[in-house]
Amino acid sequence: MAYTPTYTPTSSLPPSRFPSGRSTPIAQMDPSTTPRILCFHGGGTSAQIFQIQTVRLARLFAPHFRLEFIDGPFVAPPGPGVHPFFEGMGPYYRWARRAPTDNGTLLRERIRAKLAEPGGEWVGVLGFSQGSAMSVGMLVEQERGEARARGEDPEPGREWFGGLMPGGGHTGFKFGVICHGGFPPIRLSEGTTGQPEGVELPWDEAWRGLVGVPTVHVHGLRDFVLERSRMLIQVCREGTARRLEFDIEHRLPVELEQNELIKRHVMEMWREVGGDAAVAEGATAMS
């Protein structure tokens, strides 16, 4: 049977109720208890830039979720679209290890340190572009960790570096928000990984359906990585992945209605996995 994720075209969005660019103060949150979403920036940007790029979603998610940001471990030239708007905001970073000199241990330890920071429960991942490949890779690693905890290993030939949580436990991400990413995912258990510069890796059936937690995938119909985004979604199990395709380029949606739609799907996923009922009320209010 062909893989058929949920498809929501831009034309189904309701007419705009607010002027474009309307800003709202981010609601106050208790950082010690608010559920957290780990955010992975695109290649050639930074945590600071991604925080600016996701400000619309941060406002909509508050006070339900807190977005937390982390810099990639490897310095990189500015990515597509970074200049001129974010010129002078370097250094810029990437997640993918492109050469043998890129230390995979540095990547793993940086993520472990972030996950060990005190605060609310880590409940989801959110990524853009290369950060989406990183997010899906994190979910793949989580599935493998859970399998190993049951005494199984779906990839017995692959090196295992242990869980990322303090004490070596596996992560407990319950959903993913995957924006404009491209196949293949970035794995923590490899040396040089990701899509090599200038090379488009073909689809590999070994990746199909490895991720079982619910995900929502945001695609741009005029995005240069659209076809690879449609490949990346197939790493997620059929029936768990939702797809939103907007008539935009390689960027995050800026219209309020588009961001509200993303929020609604996130709230629905949160409700599906048994998230706090008070948080999930946001989905009901927007249905």
C-alpha positions in Angstrom: 0.0 0.0 0.0 1.3 3.4 -0.9 2.4 5.7 1.9 -0.3 8.5 2.3 0.4 11.0 5.0 -2.3 13.6 6.0 -2.2 16.4 3.5 -3.4 19.9 4.3 -3.1 22.3 1.3 -2.6 26.0 1.8 -6.0 26.6 0.2 -7.7 25.0 3.2 -6.5 27.7 5.5 -9.1 30.2 6.8 -9.0 33.8 5.7 -6.6 36.0 7.7 -8.3 37.5 10.8 -5.4 39.7 11.8 -3.0 42.0 9.9 0.2 40.3 8.8 3.0 40.6 11.2 0.9 41.2 14.3 3.0 40.6 17.4 1.8 39.4 20.8 3.8 39.3 24.0 5.0 35.8 24.9 3.1 34.5 27.9 4.8 34.0 31.2 5.9 30.4 31.9 7.4 28.7 34.8 10.7 27.4 33.4 10.9 24.7 36.1 7.6 22.9 35.1 6.7 24.0 31.5 7.2 21.1 29.0 10.2 21.8 26.8 10.7 21.4 23.0 14.4 21.1 21.9 15.0 23.2 18.8 17.6 22.5 16.2 18.5 25.3 13.8 19.3 25.0 10.1 22.8 24.5 8.7 24.8 27.7 8.6 22.8 29.6 11.3 22.7 29.4 15.1 20.5 29.1 18.1 20.2 32.8 18.3 19.0 33.1 14.7 16.5 30.2 15.1 15.1 31.8 18.2 14.3 34.9 16.1 12.9 32.8 13.2 10.5 30.8 15.5 9.2 33.8 17.5 5.7 33.4 16.0 5.5 29.8 17.1 7.0 30.6 20.5 4.2 33.1 21.1 1.5 30.6 20.0 3.0 27.7 22.0 3.3 29.7 25.2 2.3 29.0 28.0 1.9 25.4 26.9 5.4 24.7 25.8 8.8 26.3 26.2 11.2 26.4 23.2 14.8 25.7 24.1 17.6 26.3 21.6 21.1 24.8 21.1 24.0 25.6 18.8 25.4 23.0 16.4 28.9 21.9 17.3 30.6 22.6 14.0 31.4 26.1 12.6 30.0 26.7 9.1 29.6 29.4 6.5 26.3 31.2 6.5 23.5 29.0 5.1 20.9 29.9 2.4 19.0 33.1 3.0 21.1 34.0 6.1 22.6 37.1 4.4 21.8 39.9 4.4 19.2 39.8 7.2 21.4 37.9 9.7 24.7 39.3 8.5 27.0 40.0 11.4 25.3 37.5 13.7 27.9 34.8 13.4 29.5 32.5 14.2 27.2 30.1 12.3 27.0 26.4 12.9 26.0 23.1 11.4 25.0 19.6 12.7 26.1 17.4 9.9 29.6 15.9 10.1 31.1 16.5 6.7 34.7 15.3 7.3 36.6 12.7 9.4 37.9 15.6 11.5 34.4 16.5 12.7 34.2 14.9 16.1 31.0 13.0 16.6 31.6 12.8 20.3 31.4 16.6 20.5 27.9 16.5 18.9 26.7 13.9 21.4 28.1 15.6 24.4 26.7 18.9 23.5 23.2 17.4 23.2 23.7 15.5 26.5 24.7 18.7 28.3 21.6 20.5 27.0 19.3 17.7 28.0 20.8 17.7 31.5 19.9 21.4 32.1 17.2 21.7 34.8 13.6 22.6 33.8 10.4 21.0 32.6 10.1 17.7 30.9 11.6 17.4 27.4 8.6 16.4 25.3 9.4 17.2 21.7 11.8 18.2 19.0 11.5 21.0 16.4 13.9 21.5 13.6 14.4 23.5 10.4 16.3 22.3 7.3 19.4 20.5 8.5 18.0 20.8 12.0 15.0 18.8 10.9 17.3 16.0 9.7 18.9 16.2 13.1 15.4 16.1 14.8 14.4 13.0 12.9 17.8 11.4 13.7 17.1 12.0 17.4 13.8 10.3 17.2 15.4 7.3 15.3 18.0 7.1 18.1 15.3 7.2 20.7 13.4 4.3 19.1 16.7 2.3 19.1 17.3 3.1 22.8 13.8 2.0 23.7 14.3 -1.3 21.8 17.6 -1.9 23.5 15.9 -1.3 26.9 13.6 -4.2 26.0 16.5 -6.4 25.2 16.3 -5.9 21.4 18.4 -4.1 18.9 17.0 -3.3 15.4 20.5 -2.4 14.3 22.9 -4.9 15.9 25.8 -3.9 13.5 25.7 -0.2 14.4 27.8 1.1 17.3 25.8 2.3 20.4 27.0 5.2 22.5 24.4 4.9 25.2 21.4 7.1 26.0 21.6 10.9 25.9 19.8 11.6 29.2 21.6 11.9 32.5 22.5 8.5 33.8 22.5 7.0 30.3 18.7 6.8 29.9 17.0 7.2 26.6 15.1 10.4 25.6 11.4 10.6 26.0 10.4 12.8 23.2 6.7 12.4 22.4 6.4 14.3 19.1 8.4 16.1 16.4 7.9 19.2 14.3 9.9 18.7 11.2 10.2 21.9 9.0 11.7 21.9 5.5 14.1 19.0 6.2 15.7 16.7 3.8 16.6 13.0 3.7 18.6 11.4 5.2 18.4 11.9 9.0 21.5 12.8 10.9 22.5 10.0 13.2 24.5 10.3 16.4 26.0 6.8 16.0 28.0 7.5 12.9 31.3 9.2 12.1 30.7 11.3 9.0 27.0 11.5 8.4 24.2 13.5 6.8 24.1 14.4 3.1 27.6 15.0 1.8 28.1 18.4 0.1 27.0 18.2 -3.6 25.7 14.6 -3.3 22.0 13.6 -3.1 21.7 10.3 -1.4 19.0 8.0 -2.9 16.1 6.7 -0.8 16.9 3.6 1.2 14.1 1.3 2.3 16.0 0.5 5.5 14.8 3.9 6.8 11.1 3.4 6.2 8.9 3.6 9.3 11.7 3.8 11.9 10.0 6.6 13.9 6.8 5.8 15.7 6.1 9.0 17.7 3.7 11.4 16.0 5.2 14.1 13.8 4.0 17.0 11.8 6.1 17.9 8.6 6.0 21.4 7.2 6.9 21.6 3.5 7.3 24.4 1.0 5.9 23.8 -2.5 8.6 26.1 -3.8 11.3 24.8 -1.6 14.5 23.5 -3.3 14.5 20.5 -0.9 10.8 19.6 -1.3 11.4 16.2 -2.9 13.9 15.3 -0.1 11.4 16.5 2.5 8.9 14.1 1.0 11.5 11.4 1.4 12.3 12.3 5.0 8.6 12.0 6.1 8.8 8.3 5.0 11.2 7.6 7.9 8.2 8.1 10.1 5.7 5.3 10.5 2.5 5.4 8.4 -0.4 6.7 10.3 1.7 8.8 12.7 2.9 11.5 10.3 1.0 14.6 9.3 2.0 16.8 6.3 1.4 20.5 5.8 2.4 22.0 2.5 2.4 25.7 2.0 3.1 27.8 -1.1 6.4 29.1 0.2 10.2 28.8 -0.3 12.8 27.4 2.0 11.7 29.3 5.1 9.4 29.0 8.1 5.8 30.1 7.5 5.2 33.7 8.6 1.4 34.0 8.2 -0.5 33.8 11.4 -3.0 31.2 10.0 -0.2 28.9 9.0 1.5 29.1 12.4 -1.9 28.5 14.1 -2.4 25.4 11.9 1.0 24.1 13.0 0.1 24.7 16.6 -3.2 22.9 16.3 -1.5 19.8 15.0 1.1 20.0 17.8 -1.7 20.2 20.4 -3.5 17.3 18.8 -0.4 15.2 18.9 0.2 16.2 22.5 -3.3 15.0 23.3 -2.8 11.8 21.4 0.2 10.9 23.5 -1.5 11.6 26.8 -0.2 15.1 27.4 -1.6 17.3 30.1 -5.3 18.0 29.4 -4.9 21.7 30.3 -2.2 22.0 27.6 -4.2 20.1 25.0 -7.2 22.5 25.4 -5.4 24.7 22.9 -6.3 22.2 20.2 -10.0 22.1 21.1 -10.2 25.9 21.1 -8.8 26.1 17.6 -10.7 23.2 16.0 
